[in-house]
Amino acid sequence: MARPVEYDKQVVLDKATELFWKNGFEATSVSELVVATGLNKRTMYNLYDDKQGLFDACLNNYLQKYLMGQINVLKNNDGIVGINKFFSVFEFHKDFIGCLFANTVIEKNVVHESSMQIIQHFFNEMKDTMIINLEQAREDGDFSGDASAVTLTLLCLAQGLSVSGKMNSSSSDCKLIVETALSLIK
C-alpha cells in the first residue's frame, strides 16, 4: 500500500505565496506551483479546488504574515507615532518585488472577485485604523487636517511605493518620498 505523501500546509502556502508574489497570478502556472510546493496536481485541487482557490489562500496567508503587522503597528501606537512606524518599513532595494496586494490590484482583470474582496477588506481596515490614528493625533495637537482625506492620500502613496520600488532601488529616493508623505501630517 502506498504511503500518503506528507506535507506542511504552511510551507506549501508560503512557497505558493512567494511564487505568486514574484510572478503575479496570471504568469504563475499550475506546473510551477506543483514544482514550488511539492504537491501533485490532484492534491492541490483537492485542497484548494483550483489555481484561484490556492491564490486566495495565498492572499490570506500574505495578509496574516505581512500586512496584519502594519495594521497592528497603527493599533499599538497612538497618533503620529503609529503613522511614522507604519511608513518606516518602506525601503527600496534591488530585489524589491512590491506588495502582493498592490501587484494583484494591477492584475484586477484576471483574478476572481474573491481575491479583490480580500484586498478591499484589508484596505478598508487599514483606512479605518489610520483615520483613528490621525484623529488621535488631532486630540494630541499634532494634526489639524482632514483625517479622511489625508488617510486616503497616505494610503495611495503607500500603494505607489509598492509599485515604484520595483523600478527604483534608491533607498534615498524612498526616504525622500516617505518624508514628503509624512509632511502632510501637520
Protein Blocks (a to p, Z undefined) as FASTA:
>chain_A
ZZdddddfklmmmmmmmmmmmnommlpcfklmmmmnopafklmmmmnopamlmmmmmmmm
mmmmmmmmmmmmmmmpghjllmmmmmmmgccdfklgbjfklmmmmmmmmccfklmmmmmm
mmmmmmmmmmmmmmmmmmnopacbdfklmmmmmmmmmmmmmmmmmmmccfklmmmmmmmm
mmmpZZ
